[in-house]
Amino acid sequence: MKLAEWRASWASRAIFWAATCFAFVMAVVPHPPEIPGEPSDKIQHIAAFATLALLGSFAYPRTGLLKLLAGLSLFGAFIEVVQAIPSLHRDSDVMDWLADTLAATVVLALVRWRRARD
């Protein structure tokens, strides 16, 4: 791997993991900050996991997209389990996990389609 490729790979992975940590923290803090426009909870989940799927596809281009999807889906499920902790005062909802998984699925299907065209 050339130095420029290594730097691009390292940078995209750092961005992916920073976004993943940010998503987790925002999902589990007891009182997350207000978002302009006050989008619904499901829209926030969809936006977060669509973004993570896209970033993950750049960060790990050699990883199979199904494997990436499985990891993101498990991450979404983990968030819902953590949100079930009473002291966090958050709501755990299976529908949130489904929204996470569906958003990642759609984005990764588009990534697969785009890669097939190249």
N, C-alpha and C positions, 0 to 999 in steps of 0.2 A: 504494500500500500504506500502510495506516495505521501509525502508530508502534507501537501494541500488536502488530500483526501482524508488523512487522519485528523487534521484540524477541523474539517467540515463535519466529520463523523463525531468527534469529541464535542464540538459546539452544539450540534443538533441533539446529542444525547443529554448534554447539560440542560438545554432548554426544555426537553421532554421531562426530565426528572424534576426540574424546578416547577414546571406547570403541574406535574403530578402531586408534588408536595403542597403547592398552593391550593389545589383542588381539595386535597384531604383536609388541610387546616380549615378552609372555608366551610367544609361540610361538617366539621365536628366542633367548631367554636360555639359556645352557648348563644352568643348574640352576634351573628355575622353582620358586617356593614350593609347598609341599604345600597341597592344597585339602582342607578338611574333608570327611570321608566318602570320600576318595580315589576320585572318579568316574573311570571309564575315559577313555582318550584320546578315543574317539569321542564320548562324552557331553560332554566339554569342548568339542570342535569344534562339536557340534550346538548347545549352549547359546550359544557365542560367536556363531555365525552366525545363529541365530534372533534373538538380541538385536540384532545389527547390522542385520538386515533390518527389524525393527520400528522401530528408531531411524532408519534410513535412510528409511523410508516417511513418518515424521513430519518429518524434516529436509528432504526433497525431495519434497513432495506433488505437485508439478507434473511431476516426472520420471516417465517411463513405468516401470511396474514391471518390464518385461522388461529395460530398460536398467539399472535398479538391480540386478536379478538378475545380469546379465552382469558388472557391475562387482564385485559381491561374489564371484562365481565366479572372476573373474580374480585378485582379491585372495587368495582361498584358494589358487589355483594358485601365485601368487607366494610365499606363505608356504612352501609345500612345496618350491619351488626353493631358497629361502634356507635352509631346514632341511637341504638336501642338502650344504651347505658343511661339509666335514669338521671344521674347527676349532670349530664350534658344538656338536659332539657331540649332535646332534638326529637324529631319524629322519624321513626324508621318506617319505610314503606316499600313493599315489594314492587309496586308500580314504578318507583324511582329507579330501582335496579333494572327493571325492564326497559325504561326510557334510556338509561345509560347504555345498555347492551344494544338496543335498537339503533341508537345514534352512532355507536361505534361500527355496527354492522353496515349501515348505509355508507358511511365514509370509506370504510375499507373495501366495500364493493366498488365504489367509484375509483379508489386507488388501483384496485385490480384491473378494472376496465381501462384505466389510463395507461398502466404498465403494459397491458396487452397490445395497446395501439402503438407503443414506442418500438 
